[in-house]
Amino acid sequence: MSGPCSCRAPLPLLTPPPRASSKVRARVRISPSAQPLWHCSGSVPLDRDRSFVKRWRLRHVSCYKNSEEESPSNGTDYNFIDNQNSNSSESTPEEPDTKRNHWFSRLYEVVGMSSAVDNNGWAVPWTAKTIIQVMLLWVASFWLVGSWIIPFLAHWAGFNKQSLTYRGQAIYSLITDLAEGLAGISILHYCLSKFKPLPPGWFRFNFKLNFSLRDNWLLDIAVGCLFFPLVNLLSHVNLLLVPALPAPPVGLSGVEQSIVAQDPIAVGLYALVVTVCAPVWEEILFRGFLLPSLTRYMPVHWAIFMSAVAFAFAHFNVHRILPLILLGILMGAVFTKSKNLLPSMVFHSLWNWFVFWDLLK
């Protein structure tokens, strides 16, 4: 079609869209004083376009094809230009805004996804009251069982810890640790019983191995073990910052005495306490309960740090605060990545074995 349009005026609302093969558009200048109602040949009324009566606007009508030049505009004449293989001048200023808005929306989407990942994983049905209750009762039970109940029962049964043999002291230490751990789990069970059944994901043990690089918790443990020298260095830094106070000389501990005496059964019992019992109880409390509970009030990375600080202070040794905080952060990171208590327990056990092996040398 090489002639003008058969209508008296361009019909922007009724003209069919151009074909994909020829992107031809015409620019129409409409006077603000023009008739608001447009009529085609045949007196077919069209709907009012609200934008026509507000200001000068540009409308695109598919009327000419293969035209090369733009005609002069006079009054209400219609100017047709060939827009094939070219973009209209009106869309050019909008491109930077469109790109900027697109970039901002993508950034907002990424931030939203990251925040959802950080806070997604545990549904916490209890409040801070339950968290404080569990932790205070655990500290109280740990102190009562280890310092009062077990010594009282041993004295009532006619045993004195100082008079026991190396193996007897190792058995005494194992019984004390088992009693403390069972007391802590009983308190946890009692305080959370009113929230049962617990939401999925709590206190999860999964022995299944995934050998992908992303979900392989054995690889996470191996990476965490690379930080053992740094933890050991922090132990020396902690001693420099908080020097040990002068104290009267004390004898060797039961573990050291068993090592010196080269009693394999006593050493094995102590190794069981250090590498199995302690990691299980502590990981259930600090990583299994405290860390996920804190995610109700803070992001996951802050929950990891705060649970690590609580883990360090729970050992009641100011000369080991810094290395224990770093250990708590590493174990918390291993746990939150897999949502599985088994990797953090294995990692905790490996660190305790690393320390115990250093005593054996």
Secondary structure by P-SEA (a helix, b strand, c coil): ccccccccccccccccccccccbbbbbbbbbccccccccccccccccccccccccbbbbbbcccccccccccccccbbbbbbcccccccccccaaaaaaaaaaaaaaaaaaaaaaaaaaccccccccaaaaaaaaaaaaaaaaaaaccaaaaaaaaaccccccccaaaaaaaaaaaaaaaaaaaaaaaaaaaccccccccccccccccccccccccaaaaaaaaacaaaaaaaaaaaaaaaccccccccccccaaaaaaaaccaaaaaaaaaaaccaaaaaaaacccccccccccccccaaaaaaaaaaaaaaaacccccaaaaaaaaaaaaaaaaacccaaaaaaaaaaaaaaaaaaaac
